[in-house]
Amino acid sequence: VTLAIICANAIWMGVDIDRNPAPVLIEAPLIFQIVENAFCTYFTVELFIRFCAFRRKVLCFRDPWFVFDCVLVFMMVSETWIVTLYLHFSNSSGGASLGSGSVLRITRIVKMLRISRMARLLRSVPELLILLKGMKAASRSVFVFFMLWLLIIYCFALVFRQLAQDRAMTPYTKYFRSVPEAMNTLLLEGIFPDHAYTVNSVADENMAFYPLMMIFVIIAVLT
């Protein structure tokens, strides 16, 4: 049952991001408030039952998964109940409004941290944990490979930059106007040509998307 609820919660997160325009739960449509409170209630009760199952309560802190779930449930309770109550009573007393910059920043951070709930699947599906352990065991070799990769890209970027510097501007030399641009061209157009247009397009909109897209592409290639 818990695995089904975790999967449903993961799917609901996508629905919430796409269909819920409200920055905080108290402003969300009623259906989103009901579902979020239902998930929060279930996970809180489940954690409490697990806590009661310990013969010696202090031993719960020696269980890594229980501690991890405590952190996840605390963040969920903070977003669903604590922040909502704070906004409700602060508005009633003329305090911070829903449009307050500091309040919205906090709620956005808490909302972004909801993705950490996906880690609960690792406990419910041991095969995923085995795959991650295998990737961890190979991480040193992969890191060395990436260092060699970066070194090769940098060396060729220097060569292309020098050649482009000695020539007039053409549709081709514009890709090598600086060493970082040359490295980006060699990385995307030379190694990940299928993703080059998408990565460059989102980077033009916001440079913060560039490292996120590259991390996703590299992880996708490795797995």
URNORJO-V156994 format. One record per pair of residues at least 24 apart in sequence whose C-alpha atoms are under 7 Angstrom apart, sorted by the first residue. I is the first residue (numbers start at 1). J is the second residue. Records with the same first field share a line. If there is no record, write none. Layout:
# URNORJO-V156994
I->J + J
This chain:
# URNORJO-V156994
3->124
10->118
24->107
25->80 + 84
26->84
36->80
37->80
40->76 + 77
43->73
44->73
72->117
79->110
153->183 + 186
154->183
157->182 + 183
